[in-house]
């Protein structure tokens, strides 16, 4: 698989995970780009991301908990700005 195809596939998985997080744990209080960046940073490599993509629609419980903590902290910060 070429690099561009791999990147497209990875971005599709990231977007789907972001959508699932918002559906299952609540909307993100910041712009979509920050959410996508946060999701991207939760995976150590492409293989871990691909595994999460294969497991969809189920999300790892640790990812859900981390997301809820993150949106709580960024939500507080957004209200202070």
PyMOL CGO cylinders between C-alpha atoms (Angstrom):
from pymol import cmd
from pymol.cgo import CYLINDER

trace = [
    CYLINDER, 0.00, 0.00, 0.00, 1.42, 3.38, -0.93, 0.3, 1, 1, 1, 1, 1, 1,
    CYLINDER, 1.42, 3.38, -0.93, 1.94, 6.15, 1.60, 0.3, 1, 1, 1, 1, 1, 1,
    CYLINDER, 1.94, 6.15, 1.60, -0.94, 8.32, 0.41, 0.3, 1, 1, 1, 1, 1, 1,
    CYLINDER, -0.94, 8.32, 0.41, -3.39, 5.41, 0.56, 0.3, 1, 1, 1, 1, 1, 1,
    CYLINDER, -3.39, 5.41, 0.56, -2.14, 4.54, 4.04, 0.3, 1, 1, 1, 1, 1, 1,
    CYLINDER, -2.14, 4.54, 4.04, -2.57, 8.15, 5.17, 0.3, 1, 1, 1, 1, 1, 1,
    CYLINDER, -2.57, 8.15, 5.17, -6.12, 8.28, 3.76, 0.3, 1, 1, 1, 1, 1, 1,
    CYLINDER, -6.12, 8.28, 3.76, -6.98, 5.04, 5.56, 0.3, 1, 1, 1, 1, 1, 1,
    CYLINDER, -6.98, 5.04, 5.56, -5.50, 6.29, 8.83, 0.3, 1, 1, 1, 1, 1, 1,
    CYLINDER, -5.50, 6.29, 8.83, -7.39, 9.59, 8.61, 0.3, 1, 1, 1, 1, 1, 1,
    CYLINDER, -7.39, 9.59, 8.61, -10.62, 7.72, 7.95, 0.3, 1, 1, 1, 1, 1, 1,
    CYLINDER, -10.62, 7.72, 7.95, -10.08, 5.57, 11.05, 0.3, 1, 1, 1, 1, 1, 1,
    CYLINDER, -10.08, 5.57, 11.05, -9.22, 8.64, 13.15, 0.3, 1, 1, 1, 1, 1, 1,
    CYLINDER, -9.22, 8.64, 13.15, -12.35, 10.46, 11.98, 0.3, 1, 1, 1, 1, 1, 1,
    CYLINDER, -12.35, 10.46, 11.98, -14.52, 7.43, 12.74, 0.3, 1, 1, 1, 1, 1, 1,
    CYLINDER, -14.52, 7.43, 12.74, -13.01, 7.06, 16.21, 0.3, 1, 1, 1, 1, 1, 1,
    CYLINDER, -13.01, 7.06, 16.21, -13.60, 10.78, 16.87, 0.3, 1, 1, 1, 1, 1, 1,
    CYLINDER, -13.60, 10.78, 16.87, -17.23, 10.39, 15.79, 0.3, 1, 1, 1, 1, 1, 1,
    CYLINDER, -17.23, 10.39, 15.79, -17.71, 7.33, 18.02, 0.3, 1, 1, 1, 1, 1, 1,
    CYLINDER, -17.71, 7.33, 18.02, -16.17, 9.09, 21.01, 0.3, 1, 1, 1, 1, 1, 1,
    CYLINDER, -16.17, 9.09, 21.01, -18.58, 11.98, 20.63, 0.3, 1, 1, 1, 1, 1, 1,
    CYLINDER, -18.58, 11.98, 20.63, -21.52, 9.61, 20.20, 0.3, 1, 1, 1, 1, 1, 1,
    CYLINDER, -21.52, 9.61, 20.20, -20.63, 7.45, 23.19, 0.3, 1, 1, 1, 1, 1, 1,
    CYLINDER, -20.63, 7.45, 23.19, -19.16, 9.94, 25.65, 0.3, 1, 1, 1, 1, 1, 1,
    CYLINDER, -19.16, 9.94, 25.65, -20.39, 13.38, 24.65, 0.3, 1, 1, 1, 1, 1, 1,
    CYLINDER, -20.39, 13.38, 24.65, -19.57, 16.18, 22.26, 0.3, 1, 1, 1, 1, 1, 1,
    CYLINDER, -19.57, 16.18, 22.26, -16.12, 17.69, 22.18, 0.3, 1, 1, 1, 1, 1, 1,
    CYLINDER, -16.12, 17.69, 22.18, -16.15, 21.31, 23.43, 0.3, 1, 1, 1, 1, 1, 1,
    CYLINDER, -16.15, 21.31, 23.43, -13.37, 22.40, 21.05, 0.3, 1, 1, 1, 1, 1, 1,
    CYLINDER, -13.37, 22.40, 21.05, -12.93, 22.50, 17.29, 0.3, 1, 1, 1, 1, 1, 1,
    CYLINDER, -12.93, 22.50, 17.29, -12.79, 19.29, 15.27, 0.3, 1, 1, 1, 1, 1, 1,
    CYLINDER, -12.79, 19.29, 15.27, -9.09, 19.72, 14.41, 0.3, 1, 1, 1, 1, 1, 1,
    CYLINDER, -9.09, 19.72, 14.41, -8.13, 19.60, 18.10, 0.3, 1, 1, 1, 1, 1, 1,
    CYLINDER, -8.13, 19.60, 18.10, -10.25, 16.47, 18.58, 0.3, 1, 1, 1, 1, 1, 1,
    CYLINDER, -10.25, 16.47, 18.58, -8.65, 14.76, 15.57, 0.3, 1, 1, 1, 1, 1, 1,
    CYLINDER, -8.65, 14.76, 15.57, -5.20, 15.75, 16.83, 0.3, 1, 1, 1, 1, 1, 1,
    CYLINDER, -5.20, 15.75, 16.83, -6.01, 14.36, 20.28, 0.3, 1, 1, 1, 1, 1, 1,
    CYLINDER, -6.01, 14.36, 20.28, -7.24, 11.07, 18.81, 0.3, 1, 1, 1, 1, 1, 1,
    CYLINDER, -7.24, 11.07, 18.81, -4.12, 10.81, 16.63, 0.3, 1, 1, 1, 1, 1, 1,
    CYLINDER, -4.12, 10.81, 16.63, -1.88, 11.27, 19.66, 0.3, 1, 1, 1, 1, 1, 1,
    CYLINDER, -1.88, 11.27, 19.66, -3.57, 8.40, 21.54, 0.3, 1, 1, 1, 1, 1, 1,
    CYLINDER, -3.57, 8.40, 21.54, -1.98, 5.78, 19.30, 0.3, 1, 1, 1, 1, 1, 1,
    CYLINDER, -1.98, 5.78, 19.30, 1.69, 4.88, 19.44, 0.3, 1, 1, 1, 1, 1, 1,
    CYLINDER, 1.69, 4.88, 19.44, 1.84, 3.75, 15.81, 0.3, 1, 1, 1, 1, 1, 1,
    CYLINDER, 1.84, 3.75, 15.81, -0.17, 2.92, 12.72, 0.3, 1, 1, 1, 1, 1, 1,
    CYLINDER, -0.17, 2.92, 12.72, -0.58, -0.72, 13.77, 0.3, 1, 1, 1, 1, 1, 1,
    CYLINDER, -0.58, -0.72, 13.77, -2.29, 0.29, 17.03, 0.3, 1, 1, 1, 1, 1, 1,
    CYLINDER, -2.29, 0.29, 17.03, -4.55, 2.66, 15.12, 0.3, 1, 1, 1, 1, 1, 1,
    CYLINDER, -4.55, 2.66, 15.12, -5.45, -0.03, 12.57, 0.3, 1, 1, 1, 1, 1, 1,
    CYLINDER, -5.45, -0.03, 12.57, -6.27, -2.46, 15.40, 0.3, 1, 1, 1, 1, 1, 1,
    CYLINDER, -6.27, -2.46, 15.40, -8.62, 0.11, 16.93, 0.3, 1, 1, 1, 1, 1, 1,
    CYLINDER, -8.62, 0.11, 16.93, -10.20, 0.55, 13.50, 0.3, 1, 1, 1, 1, 1, 1,
    CYLINDER, -10.20, 0.55, 13.50, -10.81, -3.19, 13.18, 0.3, 1, 1, 1, 1, 1, 1,
    CYLINDER, -10.81, -3.19, 13.18, -12.44, -3.26, 16.63, 0.3, 1, 1, 1, 1, 1, 1,
    CYLINDER, -12.44, -3.26, 16.63, -14.98, -0.55, 15.76, 0.3, 1, 1, 1, 1, 1, 1,
    CYLINDER, -14.98, -0.55, 15.76, -17.66, 0.20, 16.72, 0.3, 1, 1, 1, 1, 1, 1,
    CYLINDER, -17.66, 0.20, 16.72, -16.28, -0.94, 20.09, 0.3, 1, 1, 1, 1, 1, 1,
    CYLINDER, -16.28, -0.94, 20.09, -13.83, 1.54, 21.58, 0.3, 1, 1, 1, 1, 1, 1,
    CYLINDER, -13.83, 1.54, 21.58, -11.22, 0.65, 24.18, 0.3, 1, 1, 1, 1, 1, 1,
    CYLINDER, -11.22, 0.65, 24.18, -12.51, 1.61, 27.64, 0.3, 1, 1, 1, 1, 1, 1,
    CYLINDER, -12.51, 1.61, 27.64, -9.23, 3.37, 28.43, 0.3, 1, 1, 1, 1, 1, 1,
    CYLINDER, -9.23, 3.37, 28.43, -9.66, 5.56, 25.35, 0.3, 1, 1, 1, 1, 1, 1,
    CYLINDER, -9.66, 5.56, 25.35, -13.22, 6.44, 26.41, 0.3, 1, 1, 1, 1, 1, 1,
    CYLINDER, -13.22, 6.44, 26.41, -12.09, 7.33, 29.94, 0.3, 1, 1, 1, 1, 1, 1,
    CYLINDER, -12.09, 7.33, 29.94, -9.18, 9.40, 28.64, 0.3, 1, 1, 1, 1, 1, 1,
    CYLINDER, -9.18, 9.40, 28.64, -11.51, 11.21, 26.25, 0.3, 1, 1, 1, 1, 1, 1,
    CYLINDER, -11.51, 11.21, 26.25, -14.00, 12.02, 29.01, 0.3, 1, 1, 1, 1, 1, 1,
    CYLINDER, -14.00, 12.02, 29.01, -11.21, 13.39, 31.19, 0.3, 1, 1, 1, 1, 1, 1,
    CYLINDER, -11.21, 13.39, 31.19, -9.81, 15.39, 28.29, 0.3, 1, 1, 1, 1, 1, 1,
    CYLINDER, -9.81, 15.39, 28.29, -13.13, 16.97, 27.26, 0.3, 1, 1, 1, 1, 1, 1,
    CYLINDER, -13.13, 16.97, 27.26, -13.80, 17.83, 30.89, 0.3, 1, 1, 1, 1, 1, 1,
    CYLINDER, -13.80, 17.83, 30.89, -10.44, 19.59, 31.20, 0.3, 1, 1, 1, 1, 1, 1,
    CYLINDER, -10.44, 19.59, 31.20, -10.65, 21.41, 27.85, 0.3, 1, 1, 1, 1, 1, 1,
    CYLINDER, -10.65, 21.41, 27.85, -14.27, 22.31, 28.54, 0.3, 1, 1, 1, 1, 1, 1,
    CYLINDER, -14.27, 22.31, 28.54, -13.25, 23.99, 31.79, 0.3, 1, 1, 1, 1, 1, 1,
    CYLINDER, -13.25, 23.99, 31.79, -10.46, 25.83, 29.99, 0.3, 1, 1, 1, 1, 1, 1,
    CYLINDER, -10.46, 25.83, 29.99, -12.82, 26.95, 27.21, 0.3, 1, 1, 1, 1, 1, 1,
    CYLINDER, -12.82, 26.95, 27.21, -15.15, 28.51, 29.79, 0.3, 1, 1, 1, 1, 1, 1,
    CYLINDER, -15.15, 28.51, 29.79, -12.23, 30.42, 31.34, 0.3, 1, 1, 1, 1, 1, 1,
    CYLINDER, -12.23, 30.42, 31.34, -11.10, 31.91, 28.00, 0.3, 1, 1, 1, 1, 1, 1,
]
cmd.load_cgo(trace, "trace")
